[in-house]
């Protein structure tokens, strides 16, 4: 049962990764594309790490640290890229 839950979380994480890349092909603004990619990448990565946490619970300190790092750094990187992108459009 735990294996099914673990693989299910990882599969949903992969779906989020691919779902986030689809808007890159559209004609929307760069900021919209960046937002969808950042959100989907963060959620997908977190679900994959949660799946690993269910699969190998003895590694919980490292995996919880990875979850916190993903939440903080993916979000911050998205903001930095958006800020740099908006500054380029103004000049």
N, C-alpha and C positions, 0 to 999 in steps of 0.2 A: 504494500500500500504506500509506503514511504517513497519507494522508487517511482511509482506512478505520479505522486504529487511532485516529486523533485523534477522529473522529466517534463511534467506538465508546465511547471513554472518556467523552466528553461525554454520550452517551446513557445510559450506566450511571450517571453522576453525576445526571442528571435523574431516573432511576428511584429512586435513593436519596432525593432530595428529596421525591418524592411518597410513597415508602414511609414516610418519617419523619412525614408529616402524617396518615397513616391512624389511628394510635393516639389522636390528639387527639379523634376522634369517639367513642371508647370510654368506659367508665365506670370506668376505672382511676384510681389516685391521680395527683395533680398531679406528683409527683416522677417517677413512671414515665413519664408523658407527656413531661415535660421531658427526661428522659434519652434516650428514643428519638429525640426531635426533635433534640437536640443532636448525638448520634452520627451520625444520618443526614445532617443538614445539613453537619457537618464533613466526612464522607467524600464526600458528593456534591459539595461545593464543591471539595475537593481533587482529585477525579477530573476535574472540569471544567477546573481549572487545569492538571492534567497533560496533558489533551487539548490545551489551548492550547500547552503547552510542546512537545509533539510537533509541532504544526502550525507554530508560529513559534519555532524554537529560537534565533534571534538575540536574542530578548528574555528569555533565560534568567535574567539577574540579577533582573529585576523579578518574574518569575513564581516564582522560588525564594523571594524575599522574601514574595510573596503566600502561598505554601504554608506558610512558617514562621509568618506572621501568623495564618493560618487555624487552624493547629494550636494555637497559644497562646491567641488571643483567643476563639475559639469555645468552647474548653474552659473557660477562666476565666469567661466570661460564664455558661456553664451552671452552674458551681459557685456563682457569686454569686446567680443567680436561685434556685437550690435553697436556698441559705442563707436568703435573704429569705423564700422561701415557707415554710420550716420554722419560722422565727421568727413568722410570722403565725399559723400553726396553733397555736402554743403559747400565744399571748395571747388 
